[in-house]
Amino acid sequence: MDLTIRPIKESEFDIFRSKLVRVFGGDIHKEDDPKHLRSILDPARTVCAFDGNDLVGTCAAFTFDLTVPGSTLAMGGTTMVTVQPTHRRRGILKAMMQAHLKEMKDRGEPLAGLWASESSIYGRFGYGYAVEGSFIKIDAKELIFTNNTQKGSVNLIEADDAAKIFPDIYEHIRQTRPGVLSRSKAWWDVRVFRDPQHRREGKSAKRFVIYKENSQPLGYAIYRQKVNWEWAEFPKSHIYVVEVIAATDEAHLAIWKFLTNIDLFPMVQYWNAPVDDPLMWRINDPRRIQRYNTDSLWIRIIDIKAALEGRSYSSQGRLVFDIHDEFMPANSGKYELTTNSSEAQCKPTSTEADITLSATSLGALYLGGNRFTTLANAGLVQGTPEALAMADKMFAWTCAPWCPEVF
Ligand SMILES: CC(C)(COP(=O)(O)OP(=O)(O)OC[C@H]1O[C@@H](n2cnc3c(N)ncnc32)[C@H](O)[C@@H]1OP(=O)(O)O)[C@@H](O)C(=O)NCCC(=O)NCCS
């Protein structure tokens, strides 16, 4: 094997697309104009593997800002990772990941993030399981909400109108919820509003619903319908929720009442609700909502000082972390983190460590979605009970992290 790792050239964009979709079992459809992907992906941000002239591995980064507790930080979104089945398990992914993380470091991105096709792949590269999403299924036929007031109104609108209104509402929640990603105009167009038939999996086109109070848009939902209709049986057709974004509690209540009260469509599913979504607390029979949680966003800390100084903390304190980073060894070492109500400082130190952990564990803990004590119980983090409790208090945040979309 004559391996070269490099970005693709503009002229290689089509072969990049077709090689990568094949690994995931798909094909390029005629509706999939390359300009769609090109508008959100810069070929300079690809890191691909060539065996001679043959493209055998793909990897790329989207350019995002990630909301972290109290702030936002630049994050490279690891994506489109494939190795052709003819070339698997020869170290190509490992070689691409080395170049990919270096590219992010050189750009000054303190964080990398990804959604994993298989949860066994990325821990070795320092990505930690940082965010969970909740898959919820509701049999809404007899759902009773405990609060029946509704201040505003819910209306269905067309995609063109939604495109003018939804981004502002999304921006509002993006500021406050760790794990949420920035969306460029191109991202909204290509990933949210563009809705080709072959991506619908037998469901309807996307429906767009808006909640307003006094003409002010405060929340929205995107969903699809799927008819499941047997003659002379009770209705059991489905609503598949794509996204619910609510800037206020009233908007959240009104949108969920709407989604669970559509005639003929009593079966409601949401593939990725926040794990702390208040919906189950709004109904008188919480078992009507079945839930299971699974990993969504994995975080890899590229620049430890910038990442630890770049977020806010829930309490003041001082801790020394001894961090072991096998895949980016220059990151390994002891770091002293000092936090107060307005800022955090992180600096290398030679003093005794309070907590010892891997870069992967730090990624898992960074957004406040997991507890140091839990990872210590699993043998992944070492520290005294007092140090672990202090770290838990410092890193905790007011809401669970949530990443609303796969990339
Ligand atoms: C996942 C994939 C990219 C791995 O590529 P690869 O070139 O075979 O991986 P490498 O040979 O560089 O393996 C590096 C290490 O990861 C391990 N590994 C690779 N794929 C793995 C998997 N699916 N599950 C668990 N471990 C895996 C290897 O065993 C190796 O471990 P080691 O360092 O302890 O020896 C490739 O199998 C693939 O394209 N899969 C289908 C598409 C996909 O799932 N992509 C990921 C999208 S998020």
The ligand as a Tripos MOL2 file, in Angstrom:
@<TRIPOS>MOLECULE
LIG
   48    50     1     0     0
SMALL
NO_CHARGES

@<TRIPOS>ATOM
      1 C1        -14.6180    2.7250   11.1080 C.3       1 LIG1
      2 C2        -13.6250    2.7010    9.9550 C.3       1 LIG1
      3 C3        -13.4340    4.1000    9.4050 C.3       1 LIG1
      4 C4        -12.2920    2.1650   10.5370 C.3       1 LIG1
      5 O1        -11.2640    2.3200    9.5630 O.3       1 LIG1
      6 P1         -9.9470    1.4080    9.5950 P.3       1 LIG1
      7 O2         -8.9840    2.0110    8.6250 O.co2     1 LIG1
      8 O3        -10.3200   -0.0090    9.4070 O.co2     1 LIG1
      9 O4         -9.4110    1.6280   11.0710 O.3       1 LIG1
     10 P2         -7.8940    1.4270   11.5380 P.3       1 LIG1
     11 O5         -7.3130    0.2430   10.8360 O.co2     1 LIG1
     12 O6         -7.1310    2.7020   11.4330 O.co2     1 LIG1
     13 O7         -8.1280    1.0950   13.0690 O.3       1 LIG1
     14 C5         -7.5950    1.8710   14.1290 C.3       1 LIG1
     15 C6         -8.0130    1.2030   15.4050 C.3       1 LIG1
     16 O8         -9.4280    1.2920   15.5290 O.3       1 LIG1
     17 C7         -9.9890   -0.0190   15.6770 C.3       1 LIG1
     18 N1        -11.2760   -0.0190   14.9630 N.ar      1 LIG1
     19 C8        -11.4830    0.3400   13.6960 C.ar      1 LIG1
     20 N2        -12.7900    0.2530   13.3990 N.ar      1 LIG1
     21 C9        -13.4030   -0.1840   14.5100 C.ar      1 LIG1
     22 C10       -14.7520   -0.4850   14.8230 C.ar      1 LIG1
     23 N3        -15.7380   -0.3560   13.8950 N.pl3     1 LIG1
     24 N4        -15.0470   -0.9000   16.0770 N.ar      1 LIG1
     25 C11       -14.0570   -1.0120   17.0030 C.ar      1 LIG1
     26 N5        -12.7560   -0.7520   16.7510 N.ar      1 LIG1
     27 C12       -12.4470   -0.3430   15.5210 C.ar      1 LIG1
     28 C13        -8.9860   -0.9470   15.0500 C.3       1 LIG1
     29 O9         -9.1150   -2.2510   15.5480 O.3       1 LIG1
     30 C14        -7.6930   -0.2810   15.4810 C.3       1 LIG1
     31 O10        -7.4560   -0.5620   16.8260 O.3       1 LIG1
     32 P3         -5.9570   -0.6690   17.4110 P.3       1 LIG1
     33 O11        -5.3310    0.6890   17.2290 O.co2     1 LIG1
     34 O12        -6.1740   -1.0470   18.8320 O.co2     1 LIG1
     35 O13        -5.2790   -1.7210   16.5680 O.co2     1 LIG1
     36 C15       -14.0620    1.7510    8.8240 C.3       1 LIG1
     37 O14       -14.2560    0.4760    9.3420 O.3       1 LIG1
     38 C16       -15.3320    2.1880    8.1490 C.2       1 LIG1
     39 O15       -15.2830    2.8870    7.1450 O.2       1 LIG1
     40 N6        -16.5010    1.7770    8.6790 N.am      1 LIG1
     41 C17       -17.7840    2.0710    8.0440 C.3       1 LIG1
     42 C18       -18.1160    3.5740    8.0890 C.3       1 LIG1
     43 C19       -18.1320    4.1080    9.5040 C.2       1 LIG1
     44 O16       -18.7100    3.5260   10.3990 O.2       1 LIG1
     45 N7        -17.4480    5.2540    9.6840 N.am      1 LIG1
     46 C20       -17.3940    5.9530   10.9290 C.3       1 LIG1
     47 C21       -18.3780    7.0770   10.8540 C.3       1 LIG1
     48 S1        -18.5780    7.9180   12.3960 S.3       1 LIG1
@<TRIPOS>BOND
     1     1     2 1
     2     2     3 1
     3     2     4 1
     4     2    36 1
     5     4     5 1
     6     5     6 1
     7     6     7 2
     8     6     8 1
     9     6     9 1
    10     9    10 1
    11    10    11 2
    12    10    12 1
    13    10    13 1
    14    13    14 1
    15    14    15 1
    16    15    16 1
    17    15    30 1
    18    16    17 1
    19    17    18 1
    20    17    28 1
    21    18    19 ar
    22    18    27 ar
    23    19    20 ar
    24    20    21 ar
    25    21    22 ar
    26    21    27 ar
    27    22    23 1
    28    22    24 ar
    29    24    25 ar
    30    25    26 ar
    31    26    27 ar
    32    28    29 1
    33    28    30 1
    34    30    31 1
    35    31    32 1
    36    32    33 2
    37    32    34 1
    38    32    35 1
    39    36    37 1
    40    36    38 1
    41    38    39 2
    42    38    40 1
    43    40    41 1
    44    41    42 1
    45    42    43 1
    46    43    44 2
    47    43    45 1
    48    45    46 1
    49    46    47 1
    50    47    48 1
@<TRIPOS>SUBSTRUCTURE
     1 LIG1         1 GROUP 0 **** ****
